[in-house]
Amino acid sequence: MHVEPASVLQLNSDIRHTRLTDEGIILRQDDGEILVVNEVAIRFIELVDGNRNLDELADLLLQEYEVERDALVTDLAEYTHELLGQGVLVQR
Amino acid sequence: MSDFAEKMRQTWEQNILFSVLLELTYGCNLNCAFCYNDKTLQGKTISRKQYLALFQDLRNMGVLNLILSGGEPLAHKDFFFLGRHAREMGFAIRIKSNGHALHPTTARRLKEEVDPFIIEISIHGSCANTHDRQTRVQGSFRQLIKNLHTLKALKLRFQLNSVLTCWNEDEIAEMYSLAEKFEVPLKFDSQVTPKDNGDQSPLELAPGERGLRNLLHIQLQSARQTQEGKTGNTPQTRTYCGAGASTVAIDPVGNVYPCVQWRQAVGNLHNQNIQQIWQNNAALGSIRKTNEQAQKNMLEQGEKAALGSFCPGMANLVGGDAAAIYPSVHLRSKLRKDLLNNTGR
């Protein structure tokens, strides 16, 4: 699964999520699997709306977190790849 | 402890609302002999608009689990409207249903429009005689089995729930076999509860000691199989359960309770929104303190605490003190201890 900055992402339809204290909970309804993720990851999930591409999502996160753009984009691409593999995200 | 178990512990410790049960209606298409709903409840029912505002408030508060219950929730005139909106707003939806109306058209609609995480379906026996005796509707068992096949075919996740009674206590093994045929869990509640208005008449159907022993024996065997090779410890929490700490239940006229069993209203949605009810609420503060006392009381029981399941709501209903350990806890504790001693733990 190749991820590019122009890849438009959306949540799989069985995904439900919420914030809980300083972390996030992601429920995959299809198999009942629950993932606990950190604050940046849950913010990323919240921003995925089926219209924004990875580049735009990175820009939004940069407005909220003080990190280097290049490092964020690299981490985000890697994390997106992981979430695609876990069935949390799909590419449009 | 898993990451998720730790998060759930935090919801109890920090009073973070995570699960909300909505009793949409006390209307029902069955007529169960031991139904605990107070059908004489008076008041103005919650409107569509109020439910939508509630959903928004709950999402703003971070609530993930929304449980649609009743009565029979599908009997509510706006069930699909509310279910669709709850889905769009991102809740993980659980539905507690008797399953009687889940014929193919409705079940398909449920999957397409509401997409619940799970449907919890009540079953009262392993055969028509017992189930229909409880529901007081002839043919309800046959209809239920037919509908369970439909749910299975549609790949709708479900589990079976049952209350142990003196009517079904000789069918426990057969009921587990039935659940196995559908490859779904069966959860037994070993306590028949009084009605929400305090009427104790449903307790006439409470199981006998033999029935309780049979259930515990089967559950113990099953636990041994599933727990073999596993290690782990139970997290220590301040309160005995999540009632009023991470959960609430809301009845059809907007009364808010710490949980479905603990019928001590802490507010009403006609007067305040759920955020106002949840924060700085003296009644809820008192509930939480009682829940902490219940935990202390159970811990003082030592080993018994782990052996006899306790429910503060039930304690409140049977004796008026939610922190007081009631007789059936001691009985279940004794039976479980006897079983463990006899089978060699």
Contacts between the chains, C-beta under 8 A, distances in Angstrom:
chain1	res1	chain2	res2	distance
A	13	B	115	7.4
A	14	B	115	7.7
A	16	B	64	6.3
A	16	B	90	5.8
A	16	B	91	6.8
A	16	B	92	4.3
A	16	B	117	7.2
A	17	B	64	7.6
A	17	B	90	7.0
A	18	B	62	5.0
A	18	B	63	7.2
A	18	B	64	4.2
A	18	B	90	7.7
A	19	B	62	5.3
A	20	B	7	5.2
A	20	B	10	7.0
A	20	B	11	6.9
A	20	B	16	6.7
A	20	B	18	7.3
A	20	B	62	6.3
A	21	B	7	7.4
A	21	B	10	5.6
A	21	B	14	7.0
A	21	B	16	7.2
A	23	B	7	6.9
A	25	B	4	7.0
A	25	B	7	6.3
A	25	B	64	6.4
A	27	B	64	7.0
A	27	B	92	5.3
A	27	B	117	7.1
A	29	B	92	6.8
A	29	B	115	7.4
A	29	B	117	4.9
A	29	B	157	7.8
A	32	B	117	7.7
A	32	B	157	7.6
A	34	B	4	4.7
A	36	B	3	3.8
A	36	B	4	5.7
A	36	B	7	5.9
